[in-house]
Amino acid sequence: MTRIALIHALSHSVAPINEAFARDWPEAVRMNLLDDSLSADLARNGRGLDAAMHERFQRLAQYAVDTGAQGILFTCSAFGPCIEAVAARHAPLPVLKPNEAMIEEAVQAVQGQQGALGLISSFAPTLQSMPPEFPASIELVPALADGAMDALNRGDTATHDRLVVEQARALAARGCTRIALAQFSMARARAACEAATGLPVLTTVDSAVRALQRRLGARLG
């Protein structure tokens, strides 16, 4: 059986990715590692992704590998350089950043298509950090679902979903032909966004599962 390590910095990421695996790749054996102090420490220490933070990621990854993980998916988007260092150290083991698979699928989806790709985030800094990860050839329209993350933090999932759907409708009205949801925690609103807009909606969780299946199929097959 294929064993996948899911490494989280936020508790909100745990359920969406596990639900995607249960639906789309139930044969995979999952292990979940949650260190919810990572994001808080990053915000608090003011040192950015320093050597100590890099070492923490290396230790988490090594623990996962030592348990027999054949692939690693990090679900925390603020730690890209740390994840890239892990991937370099453990190559050819598949090690994915949370956004990379969805960005790959989004680029493929809009090639030859008219209209822009709408990118919805519930976390404002993501709209600064994530757009540069897309090729310059992609017309990207960012939108912030303001208040959605706060609603999720207090357990108000209905308000979270409503705020995300409102942005999806606004992007559709602006001529976007595809929509991407930036956070793992937003995947719960995918079906509602599709129903409200009639547009295809990409999520980081679904894309990540598909990418791991492809990479491990090629590697293990």
C-alpha positions in Angstrom: 0.0 0.0 0.0 1.1 3.6 -0.7 1.8 5.6 2.4 1.3 9.4 2.3 2.5 11.9 5.0 0.3 15.0 5.3 2.1 17.7 7.3 0.0 20.6 8.6 0.7 23.9 10.2 -3.0 24.7 10.7 -5.7 22.5 12.1 -8.2 23.8 9.4 -6.2 21.9 6.7 -6.5 18.5 8.2 -10.2 17.6 7.4 -10.3 18.9 3.8 -7.3 17.0 2.5 -8.3 13.8 4.4 -11.8 14.0 2.9 -10.3 14.4 -0.6 -8.1 11.3 -0.1 -11.0 9.3 1.3 -13.1 10.2 -1.8 -10.5 10.0 -4.6 -7.7 7.7 -3.3 -9.1 5.7 -0.4 -6.4 3.0 -0.9 -3.7 5.3 0.2 -2.6 5.0 3.8 -2.5 8.5 5.4 -0.5 9.8 8.3 -1.1 13.3 9.6 1.5 15.4 11.4 0.2 18.7 12.9 2.4 21.3 14.4 0.0 24.2 14.9 2.8 26.3 16.4 4.6 26.7 13.1 2.5 29.6 11.8 2.3 31.3 15.2 6.0 31.1 15.6 6.6 32.4 12.1 4.4 35.4 12.9 5.9 36.0 16.3 9.6 35.6 15.9 10.1 38.2 13.2 13.0 36.2 11.7 11.2 34.8 8.7 12.1 31.4 7.4 15.4 31.2 9.3 17.7 28.2 9.8 15.8 27.1 12.9 12.5 27.0 10.9 14.2 25.1 8.1 15.5 22.6 10.6 12.0 22.0 12.0 10.7 21.2 8.5 13.6 18.8 7.9 12.9 17.0 11.2 9.2 16.7 10.4 9.9 15.3 6.9 12.6 12.9 8.2 10.1 11.6 10.8 7.6 11.0 8.0 10.2 9.2 5.9 11.3 7.1 8.8 7.7 5.8 9.2 7.7 4.6 5.6 6.1 7.5 3.8 6.4 7.3 0.0 5.2 10.8 -0.6 4.8 14.0 1.5 2.3 16.7 1.1 2.8 19.9 3.1 -0.5 21.8 3.5 1.0 25.1 4.7 1.5 27.6 2.0 3.6 30.1 3.9 6.7 27.9 4.1 7.6 27.4 0.4 11.5 27.6 0.7 11.4 25.2 3.6 9.4 22.7 1.6 11.7 23.1 -1.4 14.7 22.3 0.8 12.9 19.2 2.0 12.2 18.1 -1.6 15.8 18.6 -2.6 17.0 16.6 0.3 14.7 13.6 -0.2 14.6 13.5 -4.0 13.2 11.5 -5.8 10.6 11.1 -3.1 7.6 13.2 -4.2 7.3 16.2 -1.9 4.6 18.7 -2.8 4.0 22.3 -1.8 0.3 22.9 -1.2 -0.3 25.1 -4.2 1.9 23.7 -6.9 -0.5 21.0 -8.2 -3.4 23.3 -8.4 -1.4 25.9 -10.2 -0.2 23.3 -12.8 -3.8 22.3 -13.4 -5.0 25.9 -13.6 -2.4 26.7 -16.2 -3.5 23.7 -18.3 -7.1 24.5 -17.9 -6.8 28.1 -19.2 -4.5 27.4 -22.1 -6.4 28.2 -25.3 -9.4 29.4 -23.4 -10.8 32.9 -23.4 -11.2 34.8 -20.1 -9.2 35.0 -16.9 -8.7 32.8 -13.9 -10.3 34.0 -10.7 -8.3 33.3 -7.5 -10.2 33.5 -4.3 -8.4 33.6 -0.9 -9.7 33.9 2.6 -6.3 35.0 3.9 -5.1 38.4 2.5 -1.3 37.7 2.5 -1.9 34.8 0.1 -3.0 37.3 -2.6 0.5 38.8 -2.3 2.5 35.6 -2.2 0.6 33.2 -4.5 0.0 35.2 -7.8 3.8 35.3 -8.6 3.7 31.5 -8.6 1.6 31.6 -11.8 3.2 32.1 -15.2 3.0 35.6 -16.5 0.9 34.4 -19.4 -2.0 33.7 -17.1 -4.5 36.5 -16.7 -5.3 36.3 -13.0 -8.0 38.2 -11.1 -7.5 37.9 -7.3 -10.4 38.3 -4.9 -10.4 38.3 -1.1 -13.3 36.6 0.8 -13.0 39.1 3.6 -14.1 37.7 6.9 -14.3 34.1 5.7 -11.3 32.9 7.7 -12.6 34.6 10.8 -16.0 32.9 10.3 -14.3 29.5 10.0 -12.2 30.1 13.1 -15.3 30.6 15.1 -17.0 27.5 13.6 -19.4 29.4 11.4 -19.0 27.4 8.2 -22.2 28.7 6.6 -20.9 32.3 6.7 -17.5 31.1 5.4 -19.1 29.4 2.4 -21.4 32.3 1.7 -18.5 34.8 1.6 -16.5 32.6 -0.7 -19.5 32.1 -3.0 -20.1 35.8 -3.1 -16.6 36.3 -4.5 -17.0 33.5 -7.0 -20.2 35.2 -8.3 -18.3 38.5 -8.6 -15.5 36.9 -10.5 -17.9 35.3 -12.9 -19.5 38.6 -13.5 -16.1 40.1 -14.3 -15.7 37.5 -17.1 -13.5 34.8 -15.4 -13.9 31.4 -17.0 -12.3 29.4 -14.3 -12.0 29.8 -10.5 -9.4 28.6 -8.1 -9.7 28.4 -4.3 -6.4 29.2 -2.7 -6.6 27.6 0.8 -7.1 24.0 1.7 -9.8 25.2 4.2 -11.8 26.6 1.3 -12.3 23.3 -0.5 -15.6 22.8 1.4 -17.1 25.6 -0.7 -16.2 24.2 -4.2 -19.5 22.6 -5.0 -21.4 25.8 -3.9 -19.2 28.0 -6.0 -19.7 25.7 -9.0 -23.5 25.7 -8.5 -23.6 29.5 -8.1 -21.5 30.3 -11.2 -21.7 27.3 -13.5 -17.9 27.6 -13.8 -15.2 24.9 -13.1 -13.6 25.4 -9.7 -10.2 24.1 -8.8 -9.1 23.4 -5.2 -5.6 22.8 -3.8 -6.7 19.6 -2.1 -8.2 17.9 -5.1 -5.3 18.9 -7.3 -2.7 17.7 -4.8 -4.3 14.2 -4.5 -4.3 13.8 -8.3 -0.7 15.0 -8.5 0.5 12.5 -5.9 -1.4 9.7 -7.6 0.4 10.5 -10.9 3.8 10.9 -9.4 3.7 7.8 -7.3 2.1 5.8 -10.0 5.0 6.7 -12.3 7.6 6.0 -9.6 6.1 2.8 -8.2 4.6 1.4 -11.3 
